[in-house]
Amino acid sequence: MNLEQIDTSTTAGKARVMQLAAEGRRVAYSNAGHHEWALARDPRWDWRTRDYAIIAEPVGPDEVWVNVTPSFKLGRAEYLYGSCATAAADAYTSEVRQVRYIRADLAGGDA
């Protein structure tokens, strides 16, 4: 089981784990001092007897290619995502462009 690397020896780390759990992330627990983790379906948040962690989950693909079609029906060169979007179906032309999107956390810089 892969776990997020959050330092729960601090109050801030414990608060972060509970915040992520409140946002819907899955929680794992272990008896304090042990390293055998199990899924915590309804965590008791008893930090004296248990350790808690957030289960690391894949966020999505590293990159996505999207077909972008200009829509002249709107009167200006706005772009609609997806070459078969219903709003763009009437304005479909051969000017489909493929655009590569990279996840912001992998793009670097201020994405």
C-alpha positions in Angstrom: 0.0 0.0 0.0 1.5 3.3 -1.1 1.1 6.2 1.4 1.5 9.9 1.0 4.6 11.2 2.7 3.1 13.4 5.5 5.0 13.8 8.8 2.4 13.0 11.4 4.8 13.5 14.3 3.6 17.1 14.2 0.2 18.6 14.8 0.3 20.2 11.4 0.9 16.8 9.8 -2.0 15.2 11.7 -4.2 18.1 10.7 -3.2 17.7 7.1 -4.1 14.0 7.1 -7.5 14.7 8.7 -8.1 17.6 6.2 -7.4 15.3 3.2 -9.7 12.6 4.7 -12.4 15.2 5.0 -11.9 16.0 1.3 -12.6 12.4 0.5 -9.2 10.8 0.3 -8.8 7.3 1.6 -7.2 6.7 5.0 -5.0 3.9 6.3 -4.3 3.1 9.9 -1.7 1.1 11.8 -1.4 0.4 15.5 1.1 2.9 16.9 4.7 1.8 16.3 3.8 -0.9 13.8 4.1 -0.7 10.1 1.2 -3.0 9.0 -1.3 -0.7 7.4 -5.0 -1.4 6.7 -7.8 0.7 5.2 -9.6 2.8 7.8 -13.2 2.9 6.6 -14.3 5.1 9.6 -11.2 6.4 11.3 -11.5 7.0 15.1 -8.7 9.6 15.0 -7.1 8.2 18.2 -3.5 9.3 17.6 -2.4 7.9 21.0 -3.0 4.2 19.9 -2.9 4.4 16.1 -1.0 6.1 13.3 -3.0 7.4 10.3 -1.9 8.1 6.7 -3.4 9.0 3.4 -3.3 6.4 0.7 -1.5 7.6 -2.3 -3.7 7.3 -5.4 -2.9 8.1 -9.0 -4.1 11.5 -10.0 -4.6 10.8 -13.7 -2.6 10.5 -16.9 0.6 12.4 -17.2 -0.5 13.9 -20.5 -3.7 14.1 -22.6 -4.1 14.9 -26.3 -7.3 16.9 -27.1 -8.9 17.7 -30.5 -9.7 21.4 -30.6 -12.0 22.8 -33.2 -12.5 26.5 -34.0 -16.2 27.5 -33.6 -17.2 30.3 -35.9 -20.8 29.9 -34.9 -20.0 32.1 -31.9 -18.8 34.9 -34.1 -15.2 34.8 -33.0 -12.3 32.4 -32.8 -13.2 30.7 -29.6 -12.2 27.1 -29.1 -14.4 24.3 -27.9 -12.9 21.2 -26.4 -13.6 18.0 -28.3 -14.1 17.8 -32.1 -17.6 16.3 -31.7 -19.0 18.6 -29.0 -22.6 19.4 -29.9 -22.1 23.1 -29.9 -19.3 22.7 -32.5 -20.9 20.0 -34.6 -22.4 22.4 -37.0 -19.2 24.5 -37.3 -16.9 21.5 -37.7 -14.2 22.1 -40.2 -11.0 20.5 -41.2 -9.2 22.9 -38.9 -9.0 20.4 -36.1 -5.9 20.9 -34.0 -4.4 18.4 -31.6 -3.2 20.0 -28.4 -1.1 18.3 -25.8 -2.0 19.1 -22.1 0.4 18.1 -19.3 -0.7 17.8 -15.7 0.1 21.0 -13.8 2.1 19.2 -11.1 4.4 17.8 -13.9 4.7 20.9 -16.0 7.0 22.8 -13.7 7.1 26.5 -13.2 4.0 28.5 -12.2 1.3 26.4 -13.8 
